[in-house]
Amino acid sequence: MPKDARKEAEKILDEAERLLEHEKFSKAGKEFRRAGDLFFEIVDFKVAEQCFFYAAKAFLSADKLDDAAEVQRSAANACILLTDYKKAEKYYQVAAKYSLRVDKVYEGILNASFAYLCMFIQGQQDRGLEYIKQIKQNVPFDDFKENQLVQLVRSLTLSIVDRNREELLNIEQTVSKFKIRDPELNVIQRAIVLARVHLALGFELQFTKTKYITDETIEFKCLVDATQLTSINVPSGLDLSVKEIVVKDVGVVLSENLSVKRKPVTPFPLFGNEKKNLDFQLRANYPLEQAFAGPVVLTCAIGNVVFFAKSATQFLVVTSPPARIGIFLKPLGTPLIGKTFPMDITLTNESEGEATNIELDINFPPNLQLMRGLPKKTVYSIAAHANISFQVMLQPTEAGETPVNVTMTFKDADGNVNGPYTADLPFEIKL
């Protein structure tokens, strides 16, 4: 029987090619479709897809968009059984476009929904949603809202984005009511399994602290809990196992002031009975109060389907290193009673960032008279690791070791006011 069916299919295909060559497009389209149906029945899906492809071209040349859309859908079904979901997605998109051109709204929405589902099982849910939003703008609102497949798309989205188990349960209860082709049921079931896996995976970001300074290394772990995978039942016809997931890539979304120094090496397996810690090391490049790390994004493969699993986001604060201003007194000569001498006063910025608006108030003891200069000093800014000096003229009136009292305030690189700080600096006057 298969041999006879193949011979019949090849004979019809030859006739279709002859008709196409003679530009009898409508008849050629019908013969290509007949050949495609026969090749599909004998499980030669690759040749079937090509037959449907040429049937669509012929119907287009005959200006029969309705028929062209129908065979595009058939070509997509063949691609599903070849597990070529990318190609199936494109066929469905073209079928949706042709259907909507001839006001076949239900068929247009159906094909668009399956295009979304093909994107979904390729791990491209966001792109799929953008596509569905475009379709929504081109069909009557009620037709779109009440369509069962649109409701399925909505529930799939909510089950993943909001981790809504009730929405997923709703899909599972209604899918048996759909009157669709077997390959398309296969796509829906695969999408449901992926949604189940999304809900089964648990993530926990583990930080020892949430406040860091510039140039500091940030180390954290992402605990991935896959122990719930073993509870997922996979329909027998899918040939899909969730006992082991292959993590093909690991990424982490970061605020602009953070960068990755180290992340897990991929690929690696994630088994359905384990919890796995993923180690990350980041660098804080500059201050930012609303910094964040996450979500951690895993690109996962289960058999021939792909999906992205995401953690939550951890918000962080990155500040400049603590500012430190040093003050040093150095007499330029020996301080003697009754003799005026210059005193060099040096301010040093010992931090990594600029210090600004330095306000200095120097209180000299009674036995050390200020002859020239001011006891109060304002310095506009001192760059990181830089210093600035100025001089005053002093005259001792008594011998002995008496402290010079200094009070200082300044702003760090983040604009925070530091101080007032007070210190007594030792100073000796000789006879």
C-alpha positions as semicolon CSV with decimal commas, in nm:
position;residue;x (nm);y (nm);z (nm)
1;M;0,000;0,000;0,000
2;P;0,270;0,261;0,086
3;K;0,448;0,190;-0,245
4;D;0,127;0,235;-0,438
5;A;0,049;0,553;-0,246
6;R;0,396;0,691;-0,315
7;K;0,366;0,612;-0,688
8;E;0,028;0,783;-0,695
9;A;0,165;1,086;-0,509
10;E;0,463;1,113;-0,744
11;K;0,234;1,085;-1,046
12;I;0,014;1,367;-0,917
13;L;0,324;1,574;-0,840
14;D;0,449;1,533;-1,196
15;E;0,113;1,650;-1,326
16;A;0,118;1,951;-1,091
17;E;0,462;2,053;-1,218
18;R;0,343;2,018;-1,580
19;L;0,040;2,236;-1,512
20;L;0,256;2,496;-1,336
21;E;0,494;2,504;-1,630
22;H;0,199;2,578;-1,859
23;E;0,082;2,850;-1,618
24;K;-0,242;2,674;-1,534
25;F;-0,206;2,800;-1,183
26;S;-0,540;2,709;-1,028
27;K;-0,527;2,349;-1,146
28;A;-0,158;2,325;-1,055
29;G;-0,237;2,443;-0,700
30;K;-0,504;2,176;-0,661
31;E;-0,270;1,900;-0,786
32;F;0,017;2,015;-0,563
33;R;-0,225;2,009;-0,268
34;R;-0,340;1,654;-0,359
35;A;0,020;1,540;-0,384
36;G;0,104;1,706;-0,053
37;D;-0,187;1,533;0,120
38;L;-0,070;1,193;-0,009
39;F;0,292;1,247;0,093
40;F;0,166;1,360;0,434
41;E;-0,030;1,035;0,469
42;I;0,277;0,822;0,393
43;V;0,475;1,022;0,651
44;D;0,708;1,190;0,402
45;F;0,663;1,528;0,564
46;K;0,958;1,693;0,389
47;V;0,818;1,632;0,040
48;A;0,468;1,713;0,166
49;E;0,587;2,052;0,287
50;Q;0,741;2,130;-0,053
51;C;0,421;2,028;-0,229
52;F;0,215;2,259;-0,009
53;F;0,470;2,537;-0,065
54;Y;0,433;2,515;-0,444
55;A;0,058;2,480;-0,410
56;A;0,055;2,814;-0,226
57;K;0,266;2,978;-0,499
58;A;0,032;2,847;-0,767
59;F;-0,279;2,964;-0,581
60;L;-0,123;3,305;-0,532
61;S;-0,061;3,332;-0,905
62;A;-0,426;3,241;-0,956
63;D;-0,524;3,511;-0,704
64;K;-0,679;3,253;-0,470
65;L;-0,560;3,379;-0,135
66;D;-0,807;3,164;0,060
67;D;-0,663;2,844;-0,089
68;A;-0,308;2,976;-0,051
69;A;-0,367;3,032;0,321
70;E;-0,509;2,682;0,364
71;V;-0,205;2,507;0,212
72;Q;0,034;2,733;0,403
73;R;-0,126;2,595;0,719
74;S;-0,077;2,243;0,588
75;A;0,290;2,320;0,520
76;A;0,320;2,444;0,879
77;N;0,173;2,115;1,002
78;A;0,436;1,923;0,807
79;C;0,710;2,139;0,961
80;I;0,576;2,072;1,311
81;L;0,612;1,700;1,253
82;L;0,966;1,768;1,127
83;T;1,021;1,966;1,455
84;D;1,114;2,272;1,248
85;Y;0,915;2,521;1,452
86;K;1,088;2,824;1,306
87;K;0,971;2,734;0,956
88;A;0,625;2,640;1,084
89;E;0,597;2,982;1,248
90;K;0,668;3,155;0,916
91;Y;0,409;2,947;0,730
92;Y;0,146;3,030;0,995
93;Q;0,226;3,401;0,975
94;V;0,185;3,402;0,597
95;A;-0,137;3,199;0,628
96;A;-0,272;3,451;0,881
97;K;-0,188;3,740;0,648
98;Y;-0,362;3,580;0,349
99;S;-0,671;3,487;0,556
100;L;-0,714;3,839;0,688
101;R;-0,679;3,983;0,339
102;V;-0,990;3,793;0,232
103;D;-1,176;3,869;0,558
104;K;-1,144;3,515;0,695
105;V;-1,111;3,647;1,048
106;Y;-1,143;3,317;1,235
107;E;-0,881;3,150;1,015
108;G;-0,655;3,454;1,045
109;I;-0,669;3,446;1,425
110;L;-0,620;3,069;1,429
111;N;-0,306;3,084;1,215
112;A;-0,171;3,380;1,411
113;S;-0,225;3,196;1,739
114;F;-0,030;2,895;1,617
115;A;0,245;3,126;1,493
116;Y;0,262;3,256;1,853
117;L;0,272;2,901;1,993
118;C;0,561;2,814;1,761
119;M;0,747;3,120;1,891
120;F;0,658;3,018;2,247
121;I;0,824;2,678;2,218
122;Q;1,129;2,842;2,062
123;G;1,168;3,053;2,378
124;Q;1,052;3,372;2,203
125;Q;0,742;3,453;2,406
126;D;0,804;3,829;2,406
127;R;0,832;3,841;2,027
128;G;0,520;3,626;2,003
129;L;0,321;3,866;2,218
130;E;0,426;4,163;2,005
131;Y;0,305;3,971;1,698
132;I;-0,031;3,890;1,859
133;K;-0,077;4,257;1,953
134;Q;-0,034;4,349;1,585
135;I;-0,297;4,094;1,483
136;K;-0,535;4,229;1,747
137;Q;-0,525;4,571;1,581
138;N;-0,641;4,424;1,249
139;V;-0,943;4,216;1,357
140;P;-1,276;4,295;1,528
141;F;-1,228;4,319;1,906
142;D;-1,506;4,072;1,996
143;D;-1,382;3,810;1,748
144;F;-1,034;3,839;1,894
145;K;-1,140;3,838;2,259
146;E;-1,375;3,539;2,230
147;N;-1,145;3,318;2,024
148;Q;-1,047;3,003;2,219
149;L;-0,690;3,007;2,093
150;V;-0,645;3,371;2,192
151;Q;-0,770;3,279;2,539
152;L;-0,515;2,999;2,544
153;V;-0,238;3,242;2,447
154;R;-0,350;3,478;2,724
155;S;-0,354;3,200;2,984
156;L;-0,012;3,074;2,880
157;T;0,128;3,425;2,914
158;L;-0,025;3,482;3,257
159;S;0,086;3,143;3,383
160;I;0,449;3,236;3,310
161;V;0,459;3,610;3,375
162;D;0,249;3,599;3,694
163;R;0,332;3,237;3,787
164;N;-0,042;3,178;3,782
165;R;-0,116;2,807;3,827
166;E;-0,491;2,855;3,791
167;E;-0,450;2,990;3,439
168;L;-0,246;2,685;3,343
169;L;-0,506;2,453;3,496
170;N;-0,770;2,632;3,291
171;I;-0,574;2,560;2,971
172;E;-0,539;2,192;3,057
173;Q;-0,913;2,159;3,117
174;T;-1,019;2,331;2,795
175;V;-0,765;2,194;2,547
176;S;-0,954;1,868;2,504
177;K;-1,249;2,068;2,368
178;F;-1,046;2,213;2,080
179;K;-1,119;2,070;1,736
180;I;-0,776;2,097;1,579
181;R;-0,533;1,887;1,382
182;D;-0,299;1,644;1,556
183;P;0,023;1,837;1,478
184;E;-0,134;2,152;1,621
185;L;-0,247;1,969;1,934
186;N;0,116;1,858;1,964
187;V;0,230;2,223;1,964
188;I;-0,025;2,318;2,231
189;Q;0,079;2,027;2,452
190;R;0,446;2,120;2,419
191;A;0,366;2,478;2,516
192;I;0,174;2,354;2,821
193;V;0,467;2,135;2,929
194;L;0,701;2,434;2,900
195;A;0,463;2,643;3,110
196;R;0,456;2,366;3,371
197;V;0,837;2,364;3,377
198;H;0,837;2,743;3,425
199;L;0,612;2,708;3,728
200;A;0,808;2,412;3,866
201;L;1,145;2,589;3,865
202;G;1,222;2,796;4,173
203;F;1,480;3,076;4,197
204;E;1,635;3,252;4,493
205;L;1,897;3,526;4,467
206;Q;2,134;3,516;4,764
207;F;2,330;3,834;4,849
208;T;2,527;3,880;5,171
209;K;2,447;4,253;5,159
210;T;2,277;4,508;4,936
211;K;2,505;4,813;4,979
212;Y;2,840;4,833;4,799
213;I;3,102;5,091;4,714
214;T;3,258;5,175;4,378
215;D;3,512;4,919;4,251
216;E;3,392;4,663;4,504
217;T;3,338;4,302;4,391
218;I;2,980;4,182;4,431
219;E;2,945;3,808;4,482
220;F;2,607;3,638;4,488
221;K;2,444;3,303;4,424
222;C;2,133;3,206;4,235
223;L;1,977;2,894;4,383
224;V;1,782;2,703;4,118
225;D;1,534;2,455;4,265
226;A;1,440;2,189;4,009
227;T;1,299;1,933;4,254
228;Q;0,939;1,991;4,139
229;L;1,016;1,881;3,783
230;T;0,963;1,517;3,876
231;S;0,593;1,590;3,943
232;I;0,524;1,695;3,582
233;N;0,334;1,444;3,368
234;V;0,420;1,461;2,998
235;P;0,168;1,330;2,741
236;S;0,302;1,005;2,594
237;G;0,285;1,120;2,233
238;L;0,524;1,413;2,285
239;D;0,848;1,215;2,318
240;L;0,963;1,476;2,569
241;S;1,135;1,425;2,904
242;V;1,160;1,688;3,177
243;K;1,377;1,480;3,409
244;E;1,682;1,664;3,276
245;I;1,708;2,017;3,141
246;V;2,013;2,138;2,951
247;V;2,103;2,494;3,048
248;K;2,260;2,626;2,727
249;D;2,338;2,978;2,847
250;V;2,323;3,188;3,163
251;G;2,287;3,564;3,162
252;V;2,206;3,831;3,417
253;V;2,035;4,165;3,358
254;L;2,227;4,446;3,526
255;S;2,194;4,817;3,585
256;E;2,434;5,026;3,378
257;N;2,686;5,070;3,660
258;L;2,747;4,695;3,707
259;S;2,941;4,449;3,493
260;V;2,997;4,073;3,501
261;K;3,334;3,943;3,616
262;R;3,235;3,577;3,639
263;K;2,930;3,365;3,568
264;P;2,860;2,990;3,539
265;V;3,017;2,802;3,248
266;T;2,760;2,653;3,010
267;P;2,620;2,418;2,899
268;F;2,539;2,211;3,206
269;P;2,258;1,972;3,303
270;L;1,990;2,052;3,556
271;F;1,834;1,736;3,691
272;G;1,478;1,710;3,816
273;N;1,578;1,601;4,166
274;E;1,835;1,868;4,253
275;K;1,892;2,219;4,378
276;K;2,183;2,392;4,209
277;N;2,376;2,700;4,318
278;L;2,499;2,925;4,039
279;D;2,786;3,155;4,139
280;F;2,821;3,508;4,001
281;Q;3,077;3,780;4,048
282;L;3,005;4,139;3,947
283;R;3,193;4,468;3,963
284;A;3,046;4,795;4,086
285;N;3,183;5,050;3,838
286;Y;3,036;5,375;3,970
287;P;2,780;5,495;4,226
288;L;2,407;5,448;4,165
289;E;2,134;5,445;4,429
290;Q;1,893;5,241;4,217
291;A;2,129;4,972;4,095
292;F;1,999;4,620;4,035
293;A;2,113;4,268;3,955
294;G;1,867;4,032;3,791
295;P;1,677;3,870;3,664
296;V;1,918;3,583;3,611
297;V;1,809;3,433;3,278
298;L;1,861;3,065;3,194
299;T;1,832;2,955;2,831
300;C;1,704;2,601;2,870
301;A;1,643;2,316;2,627
302;I;1,415;2,019;2,678
303;G;1,458;1,796;2,379
304;N;1,399;2,016;2,076
305;V;1,213;2,297;2,251
306;V;1,372;2,601;2,412
307;F;1,257;2,838;2,683
308;F;1,391;3,113;2,907
309;A;1,356;3,082;3,284
310;K;1,403;3,394;3,494
311;S;1,467;3,479;3,857
312;A;1,350;3,787;4,043
313;T;1,551;4,112;4,060
314;Q;1,765;4,226;4,352
315;F;1,792;4,601;4,404
316;L;2,126;4,734;4,527
317;V;2,287;5,062;4,631
318;V;2,636;5,151;4,510
319;T;2,808;5,451;4,671
320;S;3,146;5,616;4,643
321;P;3,417;5,495;4,882
322;P;3,411;5,678;5,217
323;A;3,582;6,014;5,176
324;R;3,879;6,085;5,402
325;I;4,045;6,427;5,435
326;G;4,373;6,450;5,624
327;I;4,518;6,769;5,775
328;F;4,885;6,821;5,854
329;L;5,063;7,115;6,027
330;K;5,426;7,180;5,944
331;P;5,618;7,481;6,084
332;L;5,862;7,623;5,831
333;G;6,123;7,701;6,096
334;T;6,152;7,657;6,473
335;P;5,862;7,810;6,673
336;L;6,032;8,043;6,928
337;I;5,869;8,277;7,177
338;G;5,825;8,624;7,034
339;K;5,934;8,516;6,686
340;T;5,695;8,506;6,392
341;F;5,717;8,193;6,177
342;P;5,523;8,052;5,882
343;M;5,305;7,745;5,933
344;D;5,229;7,523;5,634
345;I;4,881;7,363;5,649
346;T;4,817;7,075;5,405
347;L;4,484;6,906;5,329
348;T;4,500;6,565;5,160
349;N;4,216;6,375;4,992
350;E;4,284;6,013;5,076
351;S;3,972;5,875;4,907
352;E;3,882;5,751;4,558
353;G;3,645;6,036;4,477
354;E;3,655;6,413;4,469
355;A;3,588;6,605;4,792
356;T;3,416;6,943;4,763
357;N;3,311;7,237;4,980
358;I;3,575;7,173;5,244
359;E;3,509;7,406;5,538
360;L;3,802;7,439;5,780
361;D;3,789;7,615;6,119
362;I;4,125;7,635;6,304
363;N;4,129;7,739;6,668
364;F;4,481;7,831;6,777
365;P;4,558;7,814;7,150
366;P;4,602;8,145;7,347
367;N;4,984;8,110;7,345
368;L;4,991;8,097;6,964
369;Q;4,881;8,421;6,803
370;L;4,765;8,438;6,440
371;M;4,960;8,722;6,277
372;R;4,854;8,679;5,915
373;G;4,595;8,463;5,746
374;L;4,244;8,360;5,849
375;P;4,141;8,093;6,099
376;K;3,858;7,985;5,866
377;K;3,926;7,844;5,521
378;T;3,699;7,723;5,240
379;V;3,842;7,498;4,970
380;Y;3,620;7,442;4,664
381;S;3,745;7,091;4,579
382;I;4,030;6,846;4,614
383;A;4,061;6,567;4,356
384;A;4,106;6,204;4,459
385;H;4,455;6,138;4,602
386;A;4,543;6,507;4,562
387;N;4,637;6,768;4,822
388;I;4,629;7,143;4,871
389;S;4,844;7,364;5,095
390;F;4,828;7,718;5,232
391;Q;5,022;7,916;5,494
392;V;4,953;8,132;5,796
393;M;5,193;8,340;6,005
394;L;5,203;8,265;6,378
395;Q;5,384;8,405;6,685
396;P;5,424;8,204;7,011
397;T;5,386;8,385;7,345
398;E;5,462;8,098;7,584
399;A;5,659;7,775;7,567
400;G;5,504;7,430;7,595
401;E;5,310;7,168;7,403
402;T;4,962;7,294;7,329
403;P;4,714;7,141;7,079
404;V;4,568;7,320;6,778
405;N;4,193;7,246;6,752
406;V;4,059;7,186;6,401
407;T;3,693;7,141;6,290
408;M;3,618;7,033;5,932
409;T;3,319;6,946;5,708
410;F;3,312;6,847;5,339
411;K;3,103;6,677;5,073
412;D;3,200;6,343;4,918
413;A;3,166;6,245;4,551
414;D;2,796;6,158;4,602
415;G;2,723;6,501;4,749
416;N;2,682;6,369;5,103
417;V;2,795;6,602;5,382
418;N;3,070;6,453;5,599
419;G;3,131;6,600;5,942
420;P;3,174;6,815;6,131
421;Y;3,488;6,632;6,243
422;T;3,698;6,773;6,526
423;A;4,059;6,693;6,613
424;D;4,332;6,827;6,841
425;L;4,666;6,839;6,662
426;P;4,970;6,844;6,894
427;F;5,207;7,140;6,861
428;E;5,523;7,228;7,061
429;I;5,662;7,578;7,128
430;K;6,022;7,603;7,243
431;L;6,195;7,872;7,443
